[in-house]
């Protein structure tokens, strides 16, 4: 399937909210999914898998316990918590690398690393398990085949992209991922009431024909 990047961002944002994330995190999720799709990576599938984990049922267990050189949590890091923190704390990379232990859907860290690169006006390199990723904030040098859970990730300043991925003007999400995001998004819709049905379009309860 083919959808616009605007559609990706809007659906991803609403789906994250429907899964229980704050509106702020949902905004970040929408931007992250869009950025990944623009880089030719299926951000929709990564986000759908993350939402299906239900991490928001115990959000505190998936947030970094501290922002020293090693970030870890009680039960694996959520990229929608660790990622925005990485972006906000980009200045820490000027002092040395940041290591993260056990990260769910680490693909979703990439847009936040790109944001950190833009703030630093410097390229950023990530080592995720055995994968090496480089970004200058706009272009991305990254392979396929990201793990669903990374044992570790190390983010460091430096290392410009060597073979940037071609930028995409549209997204091509897996249909099952798109359906999953839609299911989460539907949780944000208010249920119909008798009054809303009376005021809705169409004949509804009253048919004068």
C-alpha positions in Angstrom: 0.0 0.0 0.0 1.0 3.6 -0.5 0.1 6.5 1.7 1.3 10.1 2.2 3.7 11.0 4.9 1.1 13.3 6.4 -1.3 10.3 6.7 1.5 8.3 8.5 2.1 11.1 11.0 -1.6 11.7 11.7 -2.4 8.0 12.2 0.7 7.2 14.2 0.0 10.2 16.5 -3.6 9.1 17.2 -2.6 5.4 17.6 0.1 6.2 20.2 -2.5 8.3 22.1 -5.0 5.4 21.8 -2.4 3.1 23.3 -2.1 5.3 26.4 0.8 7.5 25.7 0.6 11.2 26.6 -0.3 13.7 23.8 3.3 14.9 23.9 4.7 11.4 23.4 2.0 10.8 20.7 3.2 13.8 18.8 6.7 12.5 19.0 5.6 9.1 17.8 3.9 10.6 14.8 7.0 12.6 13.8 9.2 9.6 14.4 7.1 7.3 12.2 7.0 9.9 9.5 10.8 10.5 9.5 11.5 6.8 9.3 9.1 6.3 6.4 10.8 9.2 4.6 14.0 7.3 5.0 12.5 4.2 3.4 12.1 2.3 6.7 8.8 1.0 7.9 8.2 3.2 10.9 4.6 2.2 11.0 5.5 -1.5 11.6 8.0 -0.6 14.3 5.4 1.6 16.1 2.6 -1.0 15.7 4.8 -3.7 17.3 5.8 -1.3 20.1 2.1 -0.4 20.9 1.2 -4.1 20.9 3.7 -4.6 23.8 1.5 -2.5 26.1 4.4 -0.8 27.8 2.1 2.1 28.8 0.4 -0.2 31.3 3.5 0.4 33.5 5.3 3.4 32.0 7.6 4.0 34.9 9.2 0.6 34.4 10.3 1.6 30.9 11.8 5.0 31.5 15.5 5.6 32.1 16.3 5.6 35.8 19.0 8.2 35.4 20.7 10.2 32.7 24.3 9.3 33.5 26.4 7.5 30.8 24.3 4.3 31.0 20.5 4.5 30.7 18.5 1.5 31.8 15.1 0.8 33.3 13.4 -1.9 35.4 11.9 -3.8 32.4 13.4 -2.5 29.1 13.5 1.0 27.7 10.6 2.4 25.7 11.9 4.4 22.7 9.1 6.9 23.2 10.5 7.7 26.6 14.3 7.3 26.0 14.2 8.9 22.5 12.8 12.3 23.4 15.1 12.4 26.4 18.1 11.7 24.1 16.9 14.6 21.9 16.5 17.0 24.8 19.8 15.9 26.4 21.9 16.0 23.1 24.5 18.2 24.9 25.5 15.1 26.9 27.0 13.6 23.7 29.5 16.4 23.8 31.0 14.8 26.9 31.0 11.2 25.6 28.8 8.3 24.3 25.5 7.3 25.9 24.8 3.6 26.4 21.3 2.2 26.7 20.5 -1.3 27.9 17.6 -3.4 26.5 15.6 -1.2 24.2 12.3 -2.1 22.7 11.9 -1.4 18.9 15.3 0.4 18.7 14.5 1.5 15.1 12.4 4.2 16.8 15.5 5.7 18.4 16.8 6.9 15.0 14.6 9.9 14.5 15.6 11.2 18.0 19.2 10.6 17.3 18.8 12.7 14.1 17.2 15.4 16.2 20.2 15.3 18.5 22.5 15.6 15.5 20.7 18.7 14.3 20.9 20.3 17.7 24.7 19.5 17.9 25.3 20.5 14.3 27.2 17.3 14.1 26.7 13.8 12.8 25.7 11.0 15.3 26.6 7.3 15.2 24.5 4.5 16.8 25.7 1.0 17.5 22.6 -1.2 18.0 23.6 -4.7 18.8 25.7 -5.5 15.7 24.3 -2.7 13.5 26.0 0.6 12.8 23.8 3.6 11.9 24.9 7.1 11.0 22.9 10.3 10.6 23.6 14.0 10.1 20.1 14.9 11.2 18.7 14.9 7.7 20.1 11.8 5.9 20.5 8.3 7.3 23.0 5.6 6.6 21.3 2.4 8.0 20.8 -1.2 7.1 17.6 -3.2 7.2 16.8 -5.9 9.8 16.6 -4.1 13.1 15.8 -6.3 16.2 12.5 -6.0 18.0 14.4 -5.7 21.2 18.1 -4.6 21.3 20.3 -5.9 24.1 22.2 -2.6 23.9 22.6 0.7 22.0 25.5 3.2 22.1 25.0 6.7 20.8 28.1 8.9 20.1 28.9 12.1 18.4 30.6 11.9 15.0 30.6 9.6 11.9 28.9 11.2 8.9 26.6 9.0 6.7 28.7 7.2 4.0 25.8 5.8 1.9 22.7 7.7 2.7 19.3 6.1 2.1 17.3 7.6 -0.8 14.6 9.9 0.6 11.0 8.9 -0.1 8.0 11.2 -0.8 5.5 8.5 0.2 5.3 5.7 2.7 4.7 2.0 2.0 3.7 0.5 5.3 2.9 -3.2 5.7 -0.9 -3.6 5.6 -1.1 -5.5 8.9 0.8 -2.7 10.6 -1.5 -0.1 9.2 -4.5 -2.1 10.4 -3.0 -2.4 13.9 -2.4 1.4 14.1 -5.9 2.0 13.0 -7.2 -0.3 15.7 -5.3 1.7 18.4 -6.4 5.0 16.8 -10.1 4.0 17.1 -9.7 3.9 20.9 -9.5 7.7 20.8 -12.9 8.0 19.1 -15.8 8.9 21.4 -18.6 6.3 21.5 -21.8 7.2 19.8 -24.7 8.3 22.0 -28.4 8.6 21.3 -28.0 12.4 21.0 -25.1 12.1 18.6 -26.9 9.7 16.5 -29.9 12.0 16.2 -27.7 14.9 15.2 -25.6 12.8 12.8 -25.9 12.7 9.0 -28.4 10.5 7.2 -31.9 9.3 8.1 -30.8 7.8 11.4 -33.7 7.3 13.8 -36.0 9.5 11.7 -36.9 8.8 8.1 -39.3 11.2 6.5 -39.4 9.6 3.1 
